[in-house]
Amino acid sequence: MKKILFFLMAIAMWANDAYSQNILRATVKEEGSEEALIGVTAKVKGTDITAVSDADGNITVSNIPNGTHTVTFSYIGYEEKTVTFTFPLSSDKVITIEMEEDEMNLGEVVVLTTRGTRTIMNIPTRVEFISGEELDEKASMKPGDIRMLLSESTGIATQQTSAISGNATIRIQGLDGRYTQILKDGFPTFSGAASGLGLLQTPPLDLKQVEIIKGSSSTLYGGGAIAGLVNLISKTPEEKRELSFLLNGTSGRGLDASAFYSQRFGKIGTTALFSYNRNWGYDPSDTGFTAIPEFDRFTFNPRLFLYFSDKTEMNITLNTMFENRLGGDLEYVKGHGDDMHSYFEKNETQRHSLQASLTHVFDQRTRMAAKASLTYYDRVMKVPGYDFDGDQWSSFAELSMTHTREKTEWVAGLNLWTDDFNESHPGAVGKRDYSQTAAGAFVQNTWAAAKWLDVETGLRADRVFDYGWAVLPRISALFKIAPGLSSRISGGMGYKAPTIFTEDTERIQYRDVLPISKDLNKLERSYGANWDINYTTSLFDDCISFSVNQLFFYTRINSPLLMTDTDEGLYRMANIDGHIDTKGIETNLKLGYDDLHLYLGYTYTDVRTSDEYGKYENFLTPKHRLNAMLMYEVEDSWRVGLESYYYSKQKLSDGKEGKPYTMFGFMVEKIWEHFSLFANFENFTDRRQTRFDTINNGTVTNPEFRDIYAPLEGFVFNAGVKIRL
């Protein structure tokens, strides 16, 4: 009996020992940074056995049967890791699993706009990112400019300011375009007199990525970033040559031809963009006026990169653009004008900018960056009986230092801006020349306060000559609540210096607008806050990826600069005794299954102005906007997309209300190794304002154009070829 009991106890001890060996203990870290990854899923192939890593990256997989098994470690934003083990394990030692971020996923992207070294997943500031793949897709839809690229994002809209010349500005969260700062590689280039046409004069072929920050971003970038900022980031040369061409034609009588070259040769690298864009006057609705104006545009952007050493590099950039744009009566545009067909709007513009930047790494923790730019912009705008002719010189210089430690990162710097506008033909209101200079200093700290909390604080002080000081604090926080669940909250202050260049004055070609006065005008000042919740997971045994982001926003602008009437029948830019506030929500939902992806977005925006007479709703701001896109994409083979956009009714400046409308688009692209063919059916249901409303209350000779709140060109088909050598 004793022998039997001893035998049974031995078997039990052996079985228990064997069972204890069938537990896999591992610590999951990010490759390179060695940062623990929370929420990684480990699955034993061929079984239902799974486990998830904790806040320290530790993961324990239990009850694994004897034998050889494959364990897959998966995490959204990282490449899947597969390891094979034989159980029982020979040791109970904790195994380290390193996971590499997926290059095709946003998780590995280092955001340049925030000036730090963290990836997009680990920064407290909420940044929306448009990757090179998305840029390539949008280039198939609109190869000549970036208007569509930006306007299709949730919470962003482009507002057309001219019915016949197509001039447009970008609006973030319902605020006028002058409150959004547009940068190219961190340099301000599209402000002042250039703001009404900048979006239409920027081809996307040389862009690597686009970063968007909504809400006040003035701490790092100074005045003008009240609603947010858009940073257009160019491609940089690699060892492997990139040579690409794009040819496109449209049913709207347009032609686009672009070429881009990039390569690094040891200590020297270069990139170059050349683009020619041509359109003939186009009127699909027989109004007699151009829905798309006639224009010729040449763009040439060469860049030189100098790699002095592993620690020091420099790049010099020349951006140059020439454009002639003519809209108006279609007969006049075609060269058949007479006494009746005589209305036109002509824009002759050129922009040249020289930029230089130098970076030096002192050690693994400290680096310096210096940059400077000089920009010349000339614009001649003519309508019957009136000419606007002015040129703008602007400069920008900055010196900054970044110091990175294990848990903190500091960025500090000094800036100097100048803006000098000179007008050649003053007209009845006199010359509207002005010079503005702003000198500023800023500091920003990012602190990994805890494994679940990152905090970013910043402070800027600007001295705006003639208008005083602007002190701008800002704070952001990232809360890592649970695996796949995070939240960001941020708030800050901003300002905008006064100029005559706004959406309202652009609509009337700046005619009869009085000059800005340092004695009568002052800075517009703002404060605002954003709060978002982000959840990312996978469903149905990792078959479907799912993410949702919910954003709440609010911004208030005190003493806003608005165009007001005078007793003499002129217009004055006046800081009203009141404020503008915008509030609302943005909802973004993404679903992915194999090669199929669905994107849904909703924006609610409520923008109101309060003054001594009361509170009223702002014009040309739809309260509700829906956007949806279904994309089927097989890498390096096919790209097929279907999209739709809904805009609710809008209040118009003439007291009427714009009609709600819905647009649909479809695109397809077949991709081979060295070239691809694409076709795009934009707005194929032909929704345009002239189908359900009017655009002109006047005569053919003296038109009085109404607000433009819907497309004018209607359905436009374009097709072309991309060549990669």
C-alpha positions in Angstrom: 0.0 0.0 0.0 2.8 2.4 0.9 4.5 1.6 -2.4 1.3 2.4 -4.3 0.9 5.8 -2.4 4.5 6.7 -3.0 4.1 5.9 -6.7 1.0 8.0 -7.0 2.6 10.9 -5.2 5.6 10.7 -7.5 3.4 10.8 -10.6 1.5 13.8 -9.2 4.7 15.7 -8.4 6.0 14.9 -11.9 2.7 16.1 -13.5 2.7 19.3 -11.4 6.3 20.0 -12.4 5.6 19.4 -16.1 2.5 21.6 -15.9 4.4 24.4 -14.3 6.8 24.4 -17.2 3.9 25.0 -19.6 3.7 28.6 -18.7 5.3 31.2 -20.9 6.5 34.3 -19.2 7.7 37.2 -21.3 8.3 41.0 -21.2 7.3 42.8 -24.4 9.3 45.9 -25.4 9.6 48.3 -28.3 12.6 47.5 -30.4 15.2 50.3 -30.1 13.7 52.3 -27.3 13.2 49.3 -24.9 9.9 50.9 -23.8 7.4 48.4 -22.3 4.4 47.8 -24.5 1.0 47.7 -22.8 -1.8 45.7 -24.4 0.1 43.3 -26.6 -1.9 40.1 -27.4 -0.1 36.7 -27.3 -1.9 33.9 -29.0 -0.9 30.2 -29.2 -1.6 29.2 -32.7 -4.2 26.4 -33.2 -5.7 27.0 -29.7 -7.9 29.5 -27.9 -5.1 30.3 -25.5 -4.4 34.1 -25.3 -3.0 36.6 -22.9 -2.4 40.4 -22.8 0.6 42.3 -21.5 0.2 44.5 -18.4 1.4 48.1 -17.7 5.0 46.8 -17.3 4.9 44.9 -20.6 4.8 41.6 -18.7 2.7 38.8 -20.2 1.9 35.3 -18.8 0.5 32.6 -21.1 -0.8 29.6 -19.1 -2.1 26.1 -19.8 0.0 25.5 -22.9 -0.1 21.8 -23.9 3.1 19.8 -24.3 4.8 19.9 -27.7 6.0 22.5 -30.2 3.8 25.6 -30.5 3.9 28.9 -32.3 3.1 32.0 -30.3 2.1 35.1 -32.1 2.5 38.6 -30.5 0.4 41.3 -32.1 -0.2 44.9 -31.3 -1.8 47.6 -33.5 0.9 49.8 -34.9 3.6 47.2 -34.7 4.7 44.3 -36.9 3.5 40.9 -35.8 6.1 38.8 -34.0 6.0 35.0 -34.3 8.1 32.7 -32.0 8.2 28.9 -31.8 8.6 27.2 -28.4 8.8 23.5 -27.3 6.9 22.7 -24.1 7.8 21.9 -21.4 10.4 24.7 -21.5 13.8 23.9 -20.4 13.8 27.0 -18.1 11.3 29.2 -16.4 13.4 32.3 -17.3 11.4 35.4 -18.4 11.8 35.8 -22.2 12.2 39.3 -23.8 10.1 39.9 -26.9 11.0 43.0 -29.0 8.5 44.3 -31.4 9.2 46.6 -34.3 6.9 49.4 -35.2 5.1 48.9 -38.5 6.4 51.4 -41.1 3.0 51.5 -42.7 1.3 52.5 -39.5 1.1 55.9 -37.8 2.5 54.5 -34.6 6.1 54.7 -35.8 5.9 58.3 -37.1 8.0 60.9 -35.4 6.0 64.2 -35.5 8.2 67.0 -36.7 5.8 69.9 -35.9 6.1 69.5 -32.2 9.9 69.6 -32.6 10.5 66.7 -30.2 11.7 63.1 -30.8 8.6 61.2 -29.7 6.3 59.2 -32.0 2.8 60.2 -32.7 1.5 57.7 -30.2 3.5 59.1 -27.3 3.0 62.9 -27.6 0.5 64.8 -25.4 -0.3 67.2 -28.3 -3.1 65.9 -30.5 -1.6 65.7 -34.1 -3.5 64.5 -37.2 -1.2 62.9 -39.7 -1.6 62.4 -43.5 1.0 59.9 -44.7 2.8 59.7 -48.0 0.5 56.9 -49.1 -2.6 59.1 -48.5 -0.9 62.0 -50.3 -0.3 59.8 -53.3 -3.9 58.8 -53.3 -5.1 62.4 -53.2 -2.6 63.4 -55.9 -4.7 61.1 -58.2 -7.8 63.2 -57.4 -6.3 66.7 -57.5 -2.7 66.7 -58.8 -2.4 70.5 -59.1 -3.0 71.7 -55.5 -3.6 70.7 -51.9 -7.2 72.1 -51.5 -8.9 68.7 -51.7 -6.2 67.1 -49.6 -7.1 69.3 -46.6 -10.8 69.8 -47.1 -11.6 66.1 -46.9 -10.3 65.9 -43.3 -12.9 65.9 -40.5 -13.2 69.4 -39.0 -11.5 71.1 -41.9 -13.2 73.0 -44.8 -12.0 75.2 -47.7 -14.0 78.3 -48.2 -14.1 79.7 -51.8 -13.9 83.5 -51.7 -14.4 84.2 -55.4 -17.1 82.8 -57.6 -15.1 83.1 -60.8 -11.5 82.9 -59.9 -11.6 80.0 -57.4 -9.7 81.8 -54.6 -10.0 79.8 -51.4 -8.8 79.7 -47.8 -8.8 76.9 -45.3 -11.0 76.8 -42.2 -10.3 74.7 -39.1 -13.2 74.2 -36.6 -15.3 76.9 -38.4 -12.8 79.8 -38.0 -11.8 82.1 -40.9 -8.7 81.1 -42.8 -6.5 83.9 -41.4 -6.6 82.1 -38.0 -4.9 79.0 -39.5 -1.1 79.0 -40.0 0.2 77.1 -43.0 3.8 76.1 -42.9 6.1 74.5 -45.4 8.9 72.5 -43.6 8.3 74.6 -40.5 8.6 77.9 -42.4 5.6 80.3 -42.6 5.0 81.0 -46.3 1.3 81.6 -47.1 0.2 84.5 -44.9 -1.0 88.1 -45.7 -1.5 88.8 -49.4 -0.7 85.2 -50.3 -3.4 83.6 -48.1 -6.3 83.7 -50.7 -4.4 81.7 -53.3 -1.8 79.7 -51.4 -3.8 76.5 -51.3 -4.3 76.6 -55.1 -0.6 77.1 -55.9 0.9 74.2 -54.0 1.3 70.9 -55.9 1.5 67.8 -53.6 4.0 65.6 -55.5 7.1 66.5 -53.3 5.3 66.1 -50.0 6.3 63.4 -47.6 3.7 63.9 -45.0 1.3 66.6 -43.6 0.8 67.2 -39.9 -2.3 69.1 -38.6 -2.7 70.5 -35.1 -6.2 71.8 -34.3 -6.6 74.5 -31.6 -4.1 77.1 -30.5 -0.5 76.2 -31.5 1.0 79.7 -31.0 3.4 78.6 -28.2 5.8 77.1 -30.8 4.9 79.0 -33.9 3.7 82.5 -32.8 0.8 84.6 -34.1 -1.7 83.2 -36.6 -2.2 79.7 -35.2 -5.4 80.4 -33.3 -7.5 77.8 -35.1 -4.5 75.5 -35.7 -1.7 74.9 -38.1 -0.9 72.8 -41.1 2.7 71.8 -41.7 3.5 70.6 -45.2 6.7 68.4 -44.9 8.7 67.8 -48.0 10.5 64.6 -49.0 14.2 64.3 -48.3 16.8 62.5 -50.4 17.7 58.8 -49.8 20.5 56.7 -51.1 18.1 55.1 -53.6 17.1 57.5 -56.4 13.5 58.6 -56.7 12.3 59.9 -60.1 8.6 60.2 -60.7 6.3 61.9 -63.2 2.6 62.7 -63.1 0.5 63.5 -66.1 -3.2 64.3 -65.7 -6.1 65.6 -67.8 -9.6 66.7 -66.6 -13.0 67.0 -68.2 -13.0 70.5 -66.7 -10.5 71.5 -69.4 -7.4 71.1 -67.1 -3.9 69.7 -67.6 -1.3 68.9 -65.0 2.3 67.8 -65.5 4.7 67.3 -62.6 8.1 65.8 -62.1 10.1 65.0 -58.9 13.7 63.9 -58.4 15.5 63.0 -55.2 18.8 61.3 -54.4 21.7 61.4 -52.0 25.3 61.2 -53.1 27.5 60.7 -50.0 27.7 64.1 -48.4 25.4 65.8 -50.9 21.8 65.3 -51.6 19.2 67.0 -53.7 15.5 67.1 -54.5 13.7 69.0 -57.2 10.0 69.5 -58.0 8.8 70.9 -61.3 5.1 71.4 -62.0 3.1 72.9 -64.8 -0.6 73.4 -64.3 -3.0 74.7 -67.1 -6.7 75.2 -67.2 -8.9 76.8 -69.8 -12.1 78.6 -68.8 -14.9 76.2 -67.8 -18.6 76.8 -67.3 -20.7 73.6 -66.9 -23.9 75.4 -65.9 -24.3 77.9 -68.7 -24.3 80.9 -66.3 -21.9 82.6 -68.7 -19.2 82.9 -65.9 -16.2 80.6 -65.3 -16.7 78.0 -62.6 -13.0 77.1 -63.2 -10.9 80.1 -64.3 -8.3 80.0 -67.0 -4.8 79.8 -65.5 -1.2 79.0 -66.3 1.1 78.1 -63.4 4.8 77.1 -63.2 6.3 75.8 -60.0 10.0 75.0 -59.4 11.3 73.9 -56.0 15.0 72.7 -55.9 16.6 71.8 -52.6 20.3 71.1 -51.7 21.3 69.0 -48.7 24.8 69.1 -47.3 25.8 66.4 -44.8 29.0 67.8 -43.3 29.2 64.9 -40.8 27.1 62.5 -38.9 26.2 65.3 -36.5 25.8 68.3 -38.8 23.7 68.9 -41.8 22.3 71.8 -43.8 19.7 72.3 -46.5 19.0 75.2 -48.8 15.7 75.5 -50.6 14.4 77.7 -53.4 10.7 77.9 -53.9 9.5 79.8 -57.0 6.0 80.1 -58.6 4.5 82.1 -61.4 0.8 82.2 -62.2 -1.6 84.1 -64.5 -5.3 83.5 -63.6 -8.3 84.9 -65.5 -11.9 84.4 -64.5 -15.1 86.1 -65.4 -17.4 86.3 -68.4 -16.6 83.2 -70.4 -16.8 85.1 -73.7 -14.3 87.6 -72.4 -12.0 84.9 -71.1 -12.1 83.2 -74.6 -11.0 86.5 -76.1 -14.5 87.4 -77.5 -15.3 90.2 -75.1 -17.5 93.2 -76.1 -19.4 96.0 -74.3 -21.8 93.4 -72.8 -19.4 90.6 -72.1 -16.8 92.6 -70.3 -16.6 91.5 -66.7 -13.3 89.8 -65.6 -11.2 89.1 -62.6 -7.5 88.8 -63.3 -4.8 87.7 -60.9 -1.1 87.8 -61.8 1.0 86.4 -59.0 4.6 85.2 -58.3 6.2 83.9 -55.1 9.8 83.3 -54.5 11.3 82.1 -51.2 14.8 81.2 -50.1 15.1 79.0 -47.0 18.1 77.6 -45.2 18.2 75.4 -42.1 21.2 73.9 -40.1 21.0 71.2 -37.5 23.8 70.1 -35.3 23.8 67.2 -32.8 26.1 67.8 -29.8 25.5 64.4 -28.2 22.7 61.8 -27.9 20.7 64.3 -25.8 21.3 67.8 -27.2 20.8 69.2 -30.6 20.6 72.7 -32.1 18.6 73.9 -35.1 18.9 77.2 -36.9 16.7 78.3 -39.8 16.0 81.5 -41.8 13.8 82.4 -44.8 13.1 85.3 -47.0 9.9 85.4 -49.1 8.8 87.8 -51.9 5.2 87.7 -53.1 3.7 89.9 -55.7 0.1 90.1 -56.7 -1.7 92.2 -59.3 -5.5 91.8 -59.2 -7.7 93.6 -61.7 -11.5 93.9 -62.2 -13.3 96.5 -64.4 -12.5 99.9 -63.0 -10.1 98.8 -60.2 -6.6 97.5 -59.9 -4.9 96.1 -56.8 -1.1 95.9 -57.1 1.0 95.1 -54.1 4.1 93.1 -53.1 4.9 91.6 -49.7 8.4 90.9 -48.3 8.5 88.6 -45.3 11.3 87.1 -43.3 11.6 84.5 -40.6 14.6 83.5 -38.4 14.8 81.0 -35.5 17.3 79.4 -33.3 16.3 76.5 -31.1 17.8 73.9 -28.8 16.4 70.5 -27.9 17.6 68.5 -24.9 16.3 65.0 -24.4 16.5 62.9 -21.2 14.9 59.6 -20.2 11.7 61.2 -18.8 11.9 64.8 -20.0 12.5 66.7 -23.2 13.1 70.5 -23.4 12.7 72.7 -26.4 13.6 76.4 -26.2 14.2 79.0 -28.9 14.1 82.6 -30.2 12.2 83.8 -33.3 12.1 87.0 -35.4 9.4 87.7 -38.0 9.1 90.6 -40.4 6.2 91.4 -42.8 6.4 94.4 -45.1 3.6 95.2 -47.6 3.8 97.9 -50.2 1.0 98.9 -52.6 1.6 100.5 -56.0 -1.8 101.9 -56.8 -3.4 103.4 -53.6 -6.8 104.4 -55.2 -9.4 106.3 -53.2 -8.5 105.0 -49.8 -4.8 105.9 -49.9 -1.8 103.6 -49.7 -2.2 100.6 -47.4 1.4 99.9 -46.8 2.4 98.4 -43.4 5.4 96.9 -41.7 5.1 94.4 -38.8 7.9 92.9 -36.7 7.5 90.4 -34.0 10.3 89.0 -31.8 9.6 86.1 -29.5 11.0 83.5 -27.2 9.5 80.2 -26.3 10.2 77.1 -24.1 8.4 73.8 -24.0 8.8 70.8 -21.8 7.5 67.2 -22.3 7.5 65.1 -19.2 6.8 61.4 -18.8 5.3 61.9 -15.4 4.1 58.3 -15.0 3.6 55.2 -17.2 0.0 56.4 -17.7 0.6 60.1 -17.9 2.7 62.4 -20.2 2.5 66.2 -19.8 3.6 68.9 -22.2 3.8 72.6 -21.0 4.9 75.6 -23.0 5.2 79.3 -22.7 5.9 82.0 -25.4 6.4 85.7 -25.1 6.2 87.8 -28.3 6.9 91.5 -28.6 4.7 92.7 -31.6 6.0 96.1 -32.5 3.3 98.8 -32.5 0.8 96.4 -30.8 2.5 95.3 -27.5 3.2 92.0 -25.8 1.5 88.6 -26.2 2.2 86.0 -23.5 1.0 82.6 -24.5 0.9 79.7 -22.1 -0.1 76.2 -23.2 -0.5 72.8 -21.6 -1.3 69.3 -22.9 -1.6 65.9 -21.3 -1.8 62.4 -22.5 -3.6 59.8 -20.3 -2.9 56.1 -21.1 -6.0 54.8 -19.4 -5.9 51.2 -20.5 -4.6 49.0 -23.3 -5.8 50.7 -26.5 -7.6 53.5 -24.6 -6.1 57.0 -24.2 -7.2 60.6 -23.8 -5.6 63.9 -24.6 -6.5 67.3 -23.2 -4.9 70.6 -24.2 -5.5 74.3 -23.8 -3.6 77.4 -24.9 -3.7 81.1 -25.9 -3.0 82.8 -29.2 -3.0 86.1 -31.0 -3.2 87.6 -34.5 -1.8 90.9 -35.7 -4.2 93.0 -37.9 -3.9 93.3 -41.7 -6.4 94.0 -44.4 -6.2 90.5 -45.8 -9.2 88.5 -44.7 -11.9 86.4 -46.4 -14.3 89.3 -46.4 -11.9 91.7 -48.1 -10.7 89.1 -50.5 -14.3 88.7 -51.8 -14.3 92.4 -52.8 -10.7 92.4 -54.1 -9.8 94.8 -51.2 -11.6 97.6 -53.0 -12.5 100.6 -50.8 -10.9 99.0 -47.7 -9.2 101.6 -45.5 -5.6 101.0 -44.2 -4.9 99.3 -40.9 -4.0 101.8 -38.2 -1.8 101.1 -35.2 -3.8 103.8 -33.4 -7.2 102.2 -34.1 -6.4 98.5 -34.3 -5.0 96.0 -31.8 -4.1 92.3 -31.5 -6.9 89.7 -31.7 -6.4 87.5 -28.6 -7.7 84.0 -28.1 -7.9 81.1 -25.7 -9.2 77.6 -26.3 -9.2 73.9 -25.3 -9.5 70.5 -26.9 -10.3 67.2 -25.3 -10.3 63.8 -27.0 -10.8 60.1 -26.3 -9.2 57.5 -28.5 -9.8 53.8 -28.4 -8.1 51.2 -30.6 -8.6 47.5 -30.6 -9.0 44.4 -32.8 -12.1 42.3 -33.2 -13.0 38.8 -34.1 -9.6 37.1 -33.5 -7.7 40.1 -34.9 -9.6 39.9 -38.2 -10.9 43.5 -37.9 -9.1 46.6 -36.7 -11.2 49.2 -35.0 -10.5 52.7 -33.8 -12.7 55.6 -32.7 -11.6 59.1 -31.7 -14.0 61.6 -30.1 -12.9 65.3 -29.9 -14.6 68.2 -28.1 -13.3 71.7 -28.9 -13.8 75.3 -27.9 -12.1 78.6 -29.0 -12.8 82.2 -28.1 -11.4 85.2 -29.9 -11.6 88.5 -28.1 -11.9 91.8 -30.0 -12.0 90.1 -33.4 -11.0 92.1 -36.5 -14.1 92.5 -38.8 -14.9 94.4 -41.9 -17.3 97.2 -41.1 -19.0 99.9 -43.2 -18.2 103.6 -42.8 -20.4 106.6 -43.4 -18.5 107.4 -46.6 -19.3 104.1 -48.2 -15.9 102.6 -47.5 -14.9 99.7 -45.4 -12.8 99.7 -42.2 -11.1 96.8 -40.4 -12.2 97.3 -36.8 -11.7 95.3 -33.6 -15.2 95.0 -32.4 -16.2 95.3 -28.7 -17.1 91.6 -28.4 -15.9 88.1 -29.3 -16.2 85.1 -31.6 -16.5 81.6 -30.1 -16.6 78.3 -31.8 -17.5 75.0 -30.2 -18.3 71.6 -31.4 -17.3 68.0 -31.7 -15.5 65.8 -34.2 -16.0 62.0 -34.4 -13.7 59.7 -36.4 -14.3 56.0 -36.9 -12.0 53.6 -38.7 -12.6 49.9 -39.5 -10.2 47.6 -41.4 -10.7 44.1 -42.7 -7.9 42.6 -44.8 -7.5 45.1 -47.7 -10.7 46.9 -47.1 -10.9 50.1 -44.9 -13.9 52.2 -43.9 -13.5 55.8 -42.6 -16.4 57.7 -41.1 -16.3 61.3 -39.8 -18.8 63.7 -38.3 -18.3 67.4 -37.4 -20.7 69.6 -35.4 -19.6 73.2 -35.5 -21.4 76.2 -33.8 -19.6 79.5 -34.5 -21.2 82.8 -33.2 -20.2 86.4 -32.9 -21.2 88.5 -29.9 -21.0 92.3 -30.0 -22.9 95.3 -28.5 -26.0 94.5 -30.6 -26.3 90.9 -29.6 -25.2 87.4 -30.6 -25.6 86.0 -34.1 -24.5 82.9 -36.1 -21.6 83.2 -38.4 -22.0 83.0 -42.1 -20.9 80.1 -44.3 -20.5 77.5 -41.6 -22.5 74.3 -41.8 -23.4 73.0 -38.4 -23.3 69.4 -39.5 -20.9 67.7 -41.9 -20.5 64.0 -42.6 -17.7 62.3 -44.5 -17.3 58.7 -45.4 -14.7 56.8 -47.4 -14.5 53.1 -48.3 -11.1 52.1 -49.6 -10.0 48.8 -51.1 -6.2 48.7 -51.4 -4.0 45.8 -52.4 -0.4 47.0 -51.8 1.5 47.7 -55.1 -1.5 46.4 -57.1 -4.9 48.1 -56.8 -6.4 51.1 -55.1 -10.2 51.7 -55.3 -12.1 54.2 -53.3 -15.6 55.5 -52.9 -16.3 58.6 -50.8 -19.2 60.8 -49.9 -19.7 64.2 -48.1 -22.8 65.8 -46.6 -23.1 69.5 -45.7 -26.0 70.9 -43.8 -27.7 74.2 -44.6 -25.6 77.4 -44.0 -26.5 80.9 -43.1 -25.5 83.4 -45.9 -24.5 87.0 -45.7 -27.6 88.2 -47.7 -29.9 86.8 -45.0 -30.9 83.7 -46.9 -29.9 80.1 -46.1 -27.8 77.8 -48.3 -29.3 74.4 -49.2 -27.9 71.2 -47.8 -26.2 68.9 -50.3 -24.4 65.6 -50.6 -21.5 64.8 -52.9 -20.0 61.4 -54.1 -16.7 60.5 -55.6 -15.1 57.4 -57.0 -11.5 56.7 -57.9 -9.5 53.7 -59.2 -5.8 53.2 -59.7 -4.0 50.2 -61.1 -0.4 50.0 -59.9 2.6 48.3 -61.5 6.2 48.4 -60.5 7.2 51.5 -62.5 3.9 53.2 -63.4 0.2 53.3 -62.5 -2.9 54.4 -64.3 -5.6 56.3 -62.4 -9.1 57.7 -63.0 -11.2 59.8 -60.7 -14.9 60.6 -60.9 -15.2 63.6 -58.6 -18.7 64.7 -57.6 -20.2 62.2 -60.1 -23.8 63.1 -59.0 -23.0 66.6 -60.3 -24.0 68.6 -57.2 -23.3 72.2 -57.7 -24.7 75.5 -56.4 -26.1 76.5 -59.7 -28.3 73.4 -59.7 -30.3 74.4 -56.6 -29.4 78.0 -56.0 -28.1 81.2 -57.7 -24.7 82.7 -57.7 -25.4 86.1 -59.3 -28.0 88.8 -58.5 -26.7 91.3 -61.0 -26.3 91.5 -64.8 -23.8 89.9 -67.1 -22.0 93.3 -67.3 -22.2 94.2 -63.6 -22.5 90.9 -61.6 -23.2 90.9 -57.9 -22.0 87.5 -56.8 -23.5 85.7 -53.8 -21.8 83.6 -51.2 -20.3 80.4 -52.6 -21.2 77.5 -50.3 -21.3 74.6 -52.7 -19.1 73.4 -55.6 -19.5 75.3 -58.9 -17.7 73.0 -61.3 -20.0 70.0 -60.6 -18.9 66.6 -61.9 -15.3 66.5 -63.1 -13.6 63.5 -64.5 -9.8 63.2 -64.5 -7.4 60.5 -65.5 -3.7 60.2 -65.9 -0.5 58.2 -65.4 2.2 58.1 -62.7 5.7 57.0 -63.7 8.4 55.9 -61.3 11.9 55.3 -62.6 
